[in-house]
Amino acid sequence: MTISVDQFKQGMRKLGGAVNIVTSSHGGVRAGLTATAVTSLSADPPRLLACVNRQGATYDIISRGRTLAVNVLGVQHKELAMQFAGMNGMAETERFDDGQWTSSGEGAPILSSALVSFDCEVDSIMDVGSHGIVIGNIRSVIVPEGDSYSPLCYADGTWAKLEIIE
Ligand SMILES: Cc1cc2nc3c(=O)[nH]c(=O)nc-3n(C[C@H](O)[C@H](O)[C@H](O)COP(=O)(O)O)c2cc1C
């Protein structure tokens, strides 16, 4: 039995997740997208993975530049998340106009105000249909100073925040 795209989407709406901006750069060109399909892979060696649509500019830059950063967003980054998801009509080349971005050498763009950023080099990419599963070897973990922690989430088709339960 095959389920429809609609059934898939209806189900996945219930799988809430943390919102990230996955970035890369190559030859001076930066690219990035909003992504929830990001997960920890292993601590030793330190690795994570991100699922990135193969049709977009970000996948292309990741494949060629072999760098990857995962910037974990807070609730204050909702507009930025929309921008990097192409939801506010802004051109892809203007996505980095907002926010303070840095990078180490040839590394991928790091968002200074992210809750945490994982700077990676690409270990491997497994193409599976429309998406590439990008495995990153984590070179550094950047945790900015400050103790406020309110991650931006996406659940049931809307932006949300985490509620701590006792
Ligand atoms: C909440 C949310 C989560 C998303 N998660 C992913 C994801 O995990 N992987 C992905 O490829 N696209 C994801 N997208 C879609 C991309 O952000 C969007 O298609 C983006 O414009 C692609 O940019 P690109 O063409 O530069 O690659 C998500 C969008 C939203 C709003």
The ligand as an SDF file (V2000), in Angstrom:
LIG
                    3D

 31 33  0  0  0  0  0  0  0  0999 V2000
    9.9320   24.6440    9.1940 C   0  0  0  0  0  0  0  0  0  0  0  0
   10.6270   24.2610    7.9160 C   0  0  0  0  0  0  0  0  0  0  0  0
   11.4790   23.1680    7.8880 C   0  0  0  0  0  0  0  0  0  0  0  0
   12.1260   22.8130    6.7100 C   0  0  0  0  0  0  0  0  0  0  0  0
   12.9730   21.7400    6.7380 N   0  0  0  0  0  0  0  0  0  0  0  0
   13.6650   21.4170    5.6240 C   0  0  0  0  0  0  0  0  0  0  0  0
   14.6200   20.3580    5.6690 C   0  0  0  0  0  0  0  0  0  0  0  0
   14.8510   19.7220    6.6930 O   0  0  0  0  0  0  0  0  0  0  0  0
   15.3060   20.0940    4.5150 N   0  0  0  0  0  0  0  0  0  0  0  0
   15.0980   20.7970    3.3320 C   0  0  0  0  0  0  0  0  0  0  0  0
   15.7290   20.4950    2.3260 O   0  0  0  0  0  0  0  0  0  0  0  0
   14.1950   21.8000    3.2720 N   0  0  0  0  0  0  0  0  0  0  0  0
   13.4880   22.1350    4.3940 C   0  0  0  0  0  0  0  0  0  0  0  0
   12.6030   23.1750    4.3480 N   0  0  0  0  0  0  0  0  0  0  0  0
   12.3940   23.8970    3.0810 C   0  0  0  0  0  0  0  0  0  0  0  0
   13.5220   24.8840    2.7640 C   0  0  0  0  0  0  0  0  0  0  0  0
   13.8050   25.7360    3.8450 O   0  0  0  0  0  0  0  0  0  0  0  0
   13.1410   25.7660    1.5520 C   0  0  0  0  0  0  0  0  0  0  0  0
   12.7150   24.9430    0.4910 O   0  0  0  0  0  0  0  0  0  0  0  0
   14.2880   26.6490    1.0890 C   0  0  0  0  0  0  0  0  0  0  0  0
   13.7960   27.7410    0.3430 O   0  0  0  0  0  0  0  0  0  0  0  0
   15.3090   25.9020    0.2080 C   0  0  0  0  0  0  0  0  0  0  0  0
   16.3780   26.7880   -0.0930 O   0  0  0  0  0  0  0  0  0  0  0  0
   17.4380   26.4410   -1.2770 P   0  0  0  0  0  0  0  0  0  0  0  0
   16.6560   26.4410   -2.5450 O   0  0  0  0  0  0  0  0  0  0  0  0
   18.4440   27.5570   -1.1960 O   0  0  0  0  0  0  0  0  0  0  0  0
   18.0760   25.1340   -1.0120 O   0  0  0  0  0  0  0  0  0  0  0  0
   11.9240   23.5530    5.5150 C   0  0  0  0  0  0  0  0  0  0  0  0
   11.0580   24.6690    5.5430 C   0  0  0  0  0  0  0  0  0  0  0  0
   10.4220   25.0250    6.7300 C   0  0  0  0  0  0  0  0  0  0  0  0
    9.4990   26.2190    6.7530 C   0  0  0  0  0  0  0  0  0  0  0  0
  1  2  1  0
  2  3  1  0
  2 30  2  0
  3  4  2  0
  4  5  1  0
  4 28  1  0
  5  6  2  0
  6  7  1  0
  6 13  1  0
  7  8  2  0
  7  9  1  0
  9 10  1  0
 10 11  2  0
 10 12  1  0
 12 13  2  0
 13 14  1  0
 14 15  1  0
 14 28  1  0
 15 16  1  0
 16 17  1  0
 16 18  1  0
 18 19  1  0
 18 20  1  0
 20 21  1  0
 20 22  1  0
 22 23  1  0
 23 24  1  0
 24 25  2  0
 24 26  1  0
 24 27  1  0
 28 29  2  0
 29 30  1  0
 30 31  1  0
M  END
$$$$
